[in-house]
Amino acid sequence: MRRSKGLSFYEKKKRVSLHMVREIFGMVFGTFAAVLLAAVFVFSVGMRTNVIGVSMEPTLYNGQQILVNRFGYKLTSPKKGDVIVFLPNGNQNAHYYIKRVVALPGETVQIIEGQLYVDGVPEDNETYDKMEDAGIVENEIVLKNDEYFVLGDNRNISEDSRSGNIGPVNRDTIYGKAWFHMGTENEGMGLIQ
């Protein structure tokens, strides 16, 4: 037998260890479980809908997708400033309306010279335009125990609680709180303020 002269290299066979297989399986399983849990959470607690119209600009834009927290109002009630999603008068054939709560049950609402008054106190008038149409609150109204008064942020383009066909929003028709918006061409994703 002849021996070769010079350097010789031996190839070491690579082995897949049981530890490595377990680690890879754990990472794949963990990722799958996290995605599944997130999907179950979003579909059981929330829902997704689209903004229709320009009544909530500049907060929300036409066609923008939002996530709605359906669970939160089972534990608490809507608060002033919340952006809610509701069906007007409970009409199952209507699209979801998205508006801001400006007055709570038991409060008195009136619009005088384009300015919103809640319990006789004017709302901050620098945030929103003066309203050209007072609608049903040209005369003072008192909200019942389960009623909320809502307005769009784009007040002069909004069909909201001022309209006779919507009026104050009954608690039973509120589907949830709009809490997250998807991005648009001009704006990224984020929480709804």
DRENPA-3360 file (N, C-alpha, C; in nm, 2 decimals, always signed):
BEGIN
1 = MRRSKGLS = +0.08/-0.12/+0.00/+0.00/+0.00/+0.00/+0.09/+0.12/+0.00 ~ +0.05/+0.21/-0.08/+0.12/+0.34/-0.09/+0.06/+0.45/-0.01 ~ +0.14/+0.52/+0.05/+0.09/+0.64/+0.13/+0.11/+0.76/+0.05 ~ +0.02/+0.84/+0.05/+0.03/+0.97/-0.03/+0.11/+1.07/+0.06 ~ +0.19/+1.14/-0.02/+0.28/+1.23/+0.05/+0.21/+1.37/+0.05 ~ +0.22/+1.45/+0.15/+0.16/+1.58/+0.15/+0.05/+1.59/+0.25 ~ -0.03/+1.69/+0.24/-0.14/+1.72/+0.33/-0.26/+1.64/+0.28 ~ -0.33/+1.59/+0.38/-0.46/+1.53/+0.35/-0.57/+1.59/+0.44;
9 = FYEKKKRV = -0.68/+1.60/+0.39/-0.79/+1.66/+0.46/-0.90/+1.55/+0.47 ~ -0.96/+1.55/+0.59/-1.07/+1.46/+0.61/-1.19/+1.54/+0.62 ~ -1.30/+1.50/+0.55/-1.42/+1.57/+0.57/-1.50/+1.51/+0.69 ~ -1.54/+1.60/+0.77/-1.61/+1.56/+0.89/-1.76/+1.57/+0.85 ~ -1.83/+1.46/+0.87/-1.97/+1.46/+0.84/-2.05/+1.54/+0.94 ~ -2.14/+1.63/+0.88/-2.22/+1.71/+0.97/-2.34/+1.63/+1.01 ~ -2.37/+1.64/+1.13/-2.49/+1.56/+1.18/-2.59/+1.66/+1.24 ~ -2.72/+1.63/+1.21/-2.82/+1.71/+1.27/-2.86/+1.65/+1.41;
17 = SLHMVREI = -2.84/+1.73/+1.50/-2.86/+1.68/+1.64/-3.01/+1.69/+1.68 ~ -3.05/+1.62/+1.77/-3.18/+1.62/+1.82/-3.21/+1.75/+1.88 ~ -3.12/+1.81/+1.95/-3.13/+1.94/+2.01/-3.16/+2.05/+1.91 ~ -3.10/+2.05/+1.79/-3.12/+2.14/+1.69/-3.26/+2.13/+1.63 ~ -3.30/+2.00/+1.61/-3.44/+1.98/+1.55/-3.54/+2.03/+1.65 ~ -3.53/+2.01/+1.78/-3.62/+2.06/+1.88/-3.63/+2.21/+1.88 ~ -3.51/+2.27/+1.87/-3.50/+2.42/+1.87/-3.58/+2.48/+1.74 ~ -3.56/+2.42/+1.63/-3.62/+2.47/+1.51/-3.77/+2.44/+1.52;
25 = FGMVFGTF = -3.81/+2.33/+1.56/-3.95/+2.30/+1.58/-4.02/+2.39/+1.68 ~ -3.95/+2.42/+1.79/-4.00/+2.52/+1.89/-4.02/+2.66/+1.83 ~ -3.93/+2.70/+1.75/-3.94/+2.84/+1.69/-4.06/+2.84/+1.59 ~ -4.07/+2.74/+1.51/-4.18/+2.73/+1.41/-4.32/+2.72/+1.48 ~ -4.32/+2.64/+1.58/-4.45/+2.62/+1.66/-4.48/+2.75/+1.73 ~ -4.38/+2.82/+1.79/-4.41/+2.94/+1.86/-4.46/+3.05/+1.77 ~ -4.40/+3.06/+1.65/-4.45/+3.16/+1.55/-4.59/+3.13/+1.51 ~ -4.62/+3.01/+1.48/-4.75/+2.97/+1.44/-4.85/+2.99/+1.55;
33 = AAVLLAAV = -4.82/+2.96/+1.67/-4.91/+2.98/+1.79/-4.94/+3.13/+1.81 ~ -4.83/+3.22/+1.79/-4.85/+3.36/+1.81/-4.94/+3.42/+1.70 ~ -4.92/+3.38/+1.58/-5.01/+3.43/+1.47/-5.15/+3.38/+1.49 ~ -5.17/+3.25/+1.53/-5.31/+3.20/+1.55/-5.37/+3.27/+1.67 ~ -5.30/+3.30/+1.78/-5.35/+3.37/+1.89/-5.39/+3.51/+1.86 ~ -5.31/+3.58/+1.78/-5.34/+3.72/+1.74/-5.47/+3.72/+1.65 ~ -5.48/+3.62/+1.56/-5.60/+3.62/+1.47/-5.72/+3.59/+1.56 ~ -5.72/+3.50/+1.65/-5.83/+3.47/+1.74/-5.87/+3.59/+1.82;
41 = FVFSVGMR = -5.77/+3.66/+1.87/-5.80/+3.78/+1.95/-5.87/+3.89/+1.87 ~ -5.81/+3.92/+1.75/-5.87/+4.02/+1.66/-6.01/+3.99/+1.62 ~ -6.04/+3.86/+1.59/-6.17/+3.82/+1.54/-6.27/+3.81/+1.65 ~ -6.23/+3.77/+1.77/-6.32/+3.76/+1.88/-6.35/+3.89/+1.96 ~ -6.25/+3.97/+1.97/-6.26/+4.09/+2.05/-6.29/+4.21/+1.95 ~ -6.24/+4.21/+1.84/-6.25/+4.32/+1.75/-6.30/+4.28/+1.61 ~ -6.31/+4.38/+1.53/-6.36/+4.36/+1.39/-6.29/+4.47/+1.31 ~ -6.29/+4.46/+1.18/-6.24/+4.56/+1.09/-6.35/+4.61/+1.00;
49 = TNVIGVSM = -6.34/+4.74/+0.98/-6.44/+4.81/+0.89/-6.37/+4.92/+0.82 ~ -6.44/+4.98/+0.72/-6.38/+5.09/+0.65/-6.46/+5.22/+0.68 ~ -6.39/+5.33/+0.67/-6.45/+5.46/+0.69/-6.52/+5.49/+0.56 ~ -6.64/+5.54/+0.57/-6.72/+5.57/+0.45/-6.75/+5.72/+0.46 ~ -6.69/+5.80/+0.37/-6.71/+5.94/+0.36/-6.60/+6.02/+0.43 ~ -6.62/+6.15/+0.43/-6.52/+6.24/+0.48/-6.56/+6.31/+0.62 ~ -6.66/+6.26/+0.68/-6.71/+6.32/+0.80/-6.62/+6.32/+0.92 ~ -6.52/+6.23/+0.92/-6.43/+6.22/+1.04/-6.29/+6.28/+1.00;
57 = EPTLYNGQ = -6.28/+6.35/+0.89/-6.15/+6.41/+0.86/-6.12/+6.52/+0.95 ~ -6.00/+6.55/+1.00/-5.88/+6.49/+0.96/-5.83/+6.37/+1.04 ~ -5.92/+6.32/+1.13/-5.88/+6.21/+1.21/-5.88/+6.08/+1.13 ~ -5.98/+6.05/+1.05/-6.00/+5.94/+0.97/-6.04/+5.98/+0.83 ~ -5.99/+5.90/+0.73/-6.02/+5.93/+0.59/-6.10/+5.83/+0.52 ~ -6.17/+5.88/+0.42/-6.26/+5.79/+0.34/-6.18/+5.67/+0.29 ~ -6.24/+5.55/+0.31/-6.17/+5.43/+0.26/-6.07/+5.37/+0.36 ~ -6.03/+5.44/+0.46/-5.94/+5.39/+0.55/-5.99/+5.28/+0.64;
65 = QILVNRFG = -5.91/+5.18/+0.66/-5.96/+5.06/+0.74/-5.93/+5.09/+0.89 ~ -6.02/+5.06/+0.98/-6.00/+5.07/+1.12/-6.03/+4.94/+1.19 ~ -5.97/+4.92/+1.31/-6.00/+4.81/+1.39/-6.10/+4.86/+1.50 ~ -6.20/+4.78/+1.53/-6.30/+4.81/+1.63/-6.29/+4.72/+1.75 ~ -6.28/+4.78/+1.87/-6.28/+4.70/+1.99/-6.42/+4.67/+2.03 ~ -6.47/+4.55/+2.01/-6.61/+4.52/+2.05/-6.63/+4.48/+2.19 ~ -6.52/+4.45/+2.26/-6.52/+4.39/+2.40/-6.52/+4.50/+2.50 ~ -6.45/+4.61/+2.48/-6.43/+4.72/+2.58/-6.56/+4.77/+2.64;
73 = YKLTSPKK = -6.66/+4.80/+2.56/-6.79/+4.85/+2.61/-6.88/+4.75/+2.68 ~ -6.84/+4.63/+2.68/-6.91/+4.53/+2.77/-6.87/+4.55/+2.91 ~ -6.76/+4.61/+2.94/-6.71/+4.64/+3.07/-6.73/+4.78/+3.12 ~ -6.72/+4.88/+3.02/-6.73/+5.02/+3.05/-6.83/+5.08/+2.96 ~ -6.85/+5.21/+2.98/-6.94/+5.29/+2.89/-6.86/+5.38/+2.80 ~ -6.91/+5.42/+2.69/-6.84/+5.52/+2.61/-6.81/+5.65/+2.69 ~ -6.70/+5.71/+2.66/-6.67/+5.84/+2.73/-6.66/+5.95/+2.62 ~ -6.67/+6.07/+2.67/-6.65/+6.19/+2.58/-6.52/+6.18/+2.51;
81 = GDVIVFLP = -6.52/+6.20/+2.38/-6.40/+6.20/+2.30/-6.38/+6.06/+2.23 ~ -6.45/+5.96/+2.28/-6.43/+5.83/+2.21/-6.49/+5.83/+2.07 ~ -6.42/+5.76/+1.98/-6.47/+5.75/+1.85/-6.54/+5.61/+1.84 ~ -6.67/+5.61/+1.82/-6.75/+5.49/+1.83/-6.79/+5.45/+1.69 ~ -6.83/+5.32/+1.68/-6.88/+5.26/+1.56/-7.02/+5.21/+1.60 ~ -7.12/+5.25/+1.52/-7.26/+5.22/+1.55/-7.34/+5.20/+1.43 ~ -7.46/+5.14/+1.44/-7.56/+5.13/+1.33/-7.67/+5.23/+1.37 ~ -7.69/+5.32/+1.28/-7.79/+5.43/+1.31/-7.93/+5.36/+1.33;
89 = NGNQNAHY = -7.99/+5.39/+1.45/-8.12/+5.34/+1.49/-8.12/+5.18/+1.48 ~ -8.01/+5.12/+1.49/-8.00/+4.97/+1.49/-8.03/+4.91/+1.36 ~ -8.03/+4.99/+1.25/-8.06/+4.94/+1.12/-7.95/+4.84/+1.07 ~ -7.98/+4.71/+1.06/-7.88/+4.61/+1.02/-7.85/+4.63/+0.87 ~ -7.93/+4.70/+0.79/-7.90/+4.71/+0.65/-7.81/+4.83/+0.62 ~ -7.79/+4.92/+0.72/-7.71/+5.04/+0.70/-7.56/+5.00/+0.72 ~ -7.47/+5.09/+0.67/-7.33/+5.07/+0.69/-7.30/+5.13/+0.83 ~ -7.19/+5.09/+0.89/-7.15/+5.13/+1.02/-7.11/+5.28/+1.01;
97 = YIKRVVAL = -7.16/+5.36/+1.11/-7.12/+5.50/+1.12/-7.01/+5.51/+1.22 ~ -6.92/+5.60/+1.20/-6.80/+5.62/+1.28/-6.81/+5.77/+1.32 ~ -6.83/+5.80/+1.45/-6.84/+5.94/+1.50/-6.78/+5.95/+1.64 ~ -6.76/+6.08/+1.68/-6.71/+6.11/+1.81/-6.81/+6.14/+1.91 ~ -6.81/+6.08/+2.03/-6.90/+6.11/+2.14/-6.87/+6.25/+2.20 ~ -6.97/+6.33/+2.20/-6.95/+6.47/+2.26/-7.04/+6.49/+2.38 ~ -7.14/+6.41/+2.40/-7.23/+6.43/+2.52/-7.27/+6.29/+2.57 ~ -7.29/+6.28/+2.70/-7.32/+6.15/+2.76/-7.46/+6.15/+2.81;
105 = PGETVQII = -7.51/+6.03/+2.85/-7.65/+6.02/+2.91/-7.68/+6.12/+3.02 ~ -7.79/+6.18/+3.01/-7.83/+6.27/+3.12/-7.79/+6.42/+3.09 ~ -7.70/+6.44/+3.00/-7.65/+6.57/+2.97/-7.75/+6.65/+2.88 ~ -7.74/+6.78/+2.88/-7.82/+6.87/+2.80/-7.73/+6.91/+2.68 ~ -7.79/+6.91/+2.56/-7.71/+6.95/+2.44/-7.79/+7.05/+2.36 ~ -7.72/+7.15/+2.31/-7.78/+7.25/+2.22/-7.67/+7.31/+2.14 ~ -7.70/+7.35/+2.02/-7.61/+7.43/+1.93/-7.66/+7.57/+1.91 ~ -7.58/+7.67/+1.95/-7.62/+7.81/+1.95/-7.52/+7.88/+1.86;
113 = EGQLYVDG = -7.56/+7.94/+1.75/-7.48/+8.01/+1.66/-7.35/+7.93/+1.62 ~ -7.38/+7.80/+1.58/-7.27/+7.72/+1.53/-7.18/+7.66/+1.64 ~ -7.21/+7.68/+1.77/-7.13/+7.64/+1.88/-7.20/+7.53/+1.96 ~ -7.13/+7.42/+1.99/-7.19/+7.31/+2.07/-7.18/+7.35/+2.22 ~ -7.30/+7.34/+2.29/-7.30/+7.36/+2.43/-7.35/+7.23/+2.50 ~ -7.28/+7.18/+2.60/-7.31/+7.06/+2.67/-7.33/+7.11/+2.82 ~ -7.45/+7.09/+2.87/-7.49/+7.14/+3.00/-7.46/+7.29/+3.02 ~ -7.48/+7.36/+2.91/-7.46/+7.51/+2.91/-7.32/+7.56/+2.90;
121 = VPEDNETY = -7.22/+7.46/+2.89/-7.08/+7.50/+2.87/-7.04/+7.48/+2.73 ~ -6.98/+7.59/+2.66/-6.94/+7.57/+2.52/-6.82/+7.48/+2.51 ~ -6.82/+7.40/+2.40/-6.71/+7.31/+2.36/-6.60/+7.40/+2.31 ~ -6.48/+7.35/+2.32/-6.36/+7.42/+2.26/-6.39/+7.45/+2.11 ~ -6.40/+7.57/+2.08/-6.44/+7.61/+1.94/-6.32/+7.62/+1.85 ~ -6.20/+7.61/+1.90/-6.08/+7.62/+1.81/-6.05/+7.49/+1.74 ~ -6.10/+7.38/+1.80/-6.07/+7.25/+1.74/-6.15/+7.22/+1.62 ~ -6.28/+7.26/+1.62/-6.37/+7.23/+1.51/-6.43/+7.36/+1.45;
129 = DKMEDAGI = -6.47/+7.34/+1.32/-6.54/+7.45/+1.25/-6.67/+7.48/+1.32 ~ -6.72/+7.61/+1.30/-6.85/+7.64/+1.35/-6.95/+7.56/+1.26 ~ -7.06/+7.51/+1.32/-7.16/+7.43/+1.25/-7.26/+7.52/+1.19 ~ -7.28/+7.50/+1.06/-7.38/+7.58/+0.98/-7.52/+7.54/+1.01 ~ -7.54/+7.41/+1.05/-7.67/+7.36/+1.07/-7.68/+7.29/+1.21 ~ -7.77/+7.34/+1.29/-7.78/+7.29/+1.43/-7.87/+7.17/+1.43 ~ -7.95/+7.15/+1.32/-8.04/+7.03/+1.32/-8.14/+7.02/+1.43 ~ -8.15/+6.90/+1.49/-8.25/+6.88/+1.60/-8.21/+6.95/+1.73;
137 = VENEIVLK = -8.09/+6.99/+1.74/-8.04/+7.05/+1.87/-8.04/+7.21/+1.86 ~ -8.11/+7.26/+1.77/-8.13/+7.41/+1.76/-8.20/+7.45/+1.89 ~ -8.29/+7.36/+1.94/-8.35/+7.37/+2.07/-8.29/+7.27/+2.16 ~ -8.27/+7.30/+2.29/-8.21/+7.22/+2.39/-8.28/+7.08/+2.40 ~ -8.19/+6.97/+2.40/-8.25/+6.84/+2.43/-8.17/+6.78/+2.55 ~ -8.24/+6.69/+2.62/-8.17/+6.62/+2.73/-8.16/+6.47/+2.69 ~ -8.04/+6.42/+2.70/-8.02/+6.28/+2.66/-8.08/+6.19/+2.77 ~ -8.14/+6.08/+2.72/-8.19/+5.98/+2.81/-8.08/+5.89/+2.87;
145 = NDEYFVLG = -8.11/+5.80/+2.96/-8.01/+5.72/+3.03/-7.92/+5.64/+2.95 ~ -7.97/+5.60/+2.83/-7.89/+5.52/+2.74/-7.86/+5.58/+2.61 ~ -7.85/+5.72/+2.60/-7.83/+5.79/+2.48/-7.70/+5.87/+2.48 ~ -7.63/+5.87/+2.37/-7.51/+5.95/+2.35/-7.53/+6.04/+2.23 ~ -7.47/+6.16/+2.24/-7.47/+6.25/+2.13/-7.34/+6.25/+2.06 ~ -7.34/+6.22/+1.93/-7.22/+6.21/+1.85/-7.21/+6.31/+1.73 ~ -7.09/+6.35/+1.70/-7.07/+6.44/+1.59/-6.95/+6.39/+1.51 ~ -6.94/+6.42/+1.38/-6.82/+6.39/+1.30/-6.72/+6.50/+1.33;
153 = DNRNISED = -6.59/+6.47/+1.31/-6.49/+6.58/+1.33/-6.50/+6.68/+1.22 ~ -6.54/+6.65/+1.10/-6.56/+6.74/+0.99/-6.71/+6.79/+1.00 ~ -6.74/+6.87/+1.09/-6.87/+6.90/+1.14/-6.97/+6.94/+1.03 ~ -6.93/+7.02/+0.93/-7.02/+7.07/+0.83/-7.04/+6.97/+0.72 ~ -6.98/+6.86/+0.72/-7.00/+6.76/+0.62/-7.05/+6.63/+0.68 ~ -7.08/+6.63/+0.80/-7.12/+6.51/+0.88/-7.27/+6.49/+0.90 ~ -7.31/+6.36/+0.87/-7.45/+6.32/+0.91/-7.43/+6.25/+1.05 ~ -7.49/+6.32/+1.15/-7.46/+6.27/+1.29/-7.59/+6.29/+1.37;
161 = SRSGNIGP = -7.57/+6.30/+1.50/-7.68/+6.31/+1.59/-7.77/+6.44/+1.57 ~ -7.72/+6.53/+1.50/-7.80/+6.65/+1.46/-7.91/+6.62/+1.36 ~ -7.89/+6.51/+1.29/-7.98/+6.47/+1.18/-8.10/+6.40/+1.24 ~ -8.22/+6.43/+1.20/-8.34/+6.37/+1.25/-8.35/+6.22/+1.23 ~ -8.29/+6.17/+1.12/-8.29/+6.03/+1.09/-8.19/+5.95/+1.17 ~ -8.10/+6.02/+1.24/-8.01/+5.95/+1.33/-8.03/+5.98/+1.48 ~ -8.03/+6.11/+1.51/-8.06/+6.15/+1.65/-7.96/+6.10/+1.75 ~ -7.99/+6.11/+1.88/-7.90/+6.05/+1.98/-7.88/+5.90/+1.96;
169 = VNRDTIYG = -7.76/+5.85/+1.98/-7.73/+5.71/+1.96/-7.76/+5.63/+2.08 ~ -7.84/+5.53/+2.06/-7.88/+5.44/+2.17/-7.76/+5.35/+2.20 ~ -7.74/+5.32/+2.33/-7.63/+5.23/+2.37/-7.64/+5.10/+2.31 ~ -7.76/+5.04/+2.28/-7.77/+4.91/+2.22/-7.72/+4.91/+2.08 ~ -7.71/+5.02/+2.01/-7.67/+5.02/+1.87/-7.52/+5.05/+1.85 ~ -7.45/+5.07/+1.96/-7.31/+5.09/+1.96/-7.24/+4.96/+1.95 ~ -7.16/+4.94/+1.84/-7.09/+4.82/+1.81/-6.96/+4.81/+1.89 ~ -6.89/+4.92/+1.90/-6.76/+4.92/+1.97/-6.69/+5.05/+1.95;
177 = KAWFHMGT = -6.57/+5.05/+2.00/-6.48/+5.17/+2.00/-6.38/+5.15/+1.89 ~ -6.37/+5.25/+1.80/-6.26/+5.25/+1.70/-6.13/+5.28/+1.77 ~ -6.04/+5.19/+1.76/-5.92/+5.21/+1.84/-5.79/+5.21/+1.76 ~ -5.79/+5.17/+1.63/-5.67/+5.16/+1.56/-5.70/+5.18/+1.41 ~ -5.62/+5.27/+1.34/-5.65/+5.28/+1.20/-5.53/+5.24/+1.12 ~ -5.56/+5.18/+1.00/-5.45/+5.14/+0.91/-5.40/+5.26/+0.83 ~ -5.29/+5.25/+0.78/-5.23/+5.36/+0.71/-5.30/+5.39/+0.58 ~ -5.27/+5.51/+0.53/-5.32/+5.56/+0.40/-5.19/+5.60/+0.33;
185 = ENEGMGLI = -5.21/+5.65/+0.21/-5.09/+5.70/+0.13/-5.02/+5.81/+0.20 ~ -5.09/+5.89/+0.27/-5.03/+6.01/+0.34/-5.00/+5.99/+0.49 ~ -5.06/+5.89/+0.55/-5.05/+5.87/+0.69/-5.03/+5.73/+0.73 ~ -4.95/+5.70/+0.83/-4.92/+5.57/+0.87/-5.03/+5.51/+0.96 ~ -5.00/+5.40/+1.02/-5.10/+5.33/+1.11/-5.09/+5.40/+1.25 ~ -5.19/+5.38/+1.33/-5.18/+5.43/+1.47/-5.31/+5.43/+1.55 ~ -5.30/+5.46/+1.67/-5.42/+5.46/+1.76/-5.50/+5.58/+1.72 ~ -5.63/+5.57/+1.74/-5.73/+5.68/+1.71/-5.74/+5.76/+1.84;
193 = Q = -5.72/+5.89/+1.82/-5.73/+5.98/+1.94/-5.87/+6.05/+1.93;
% end
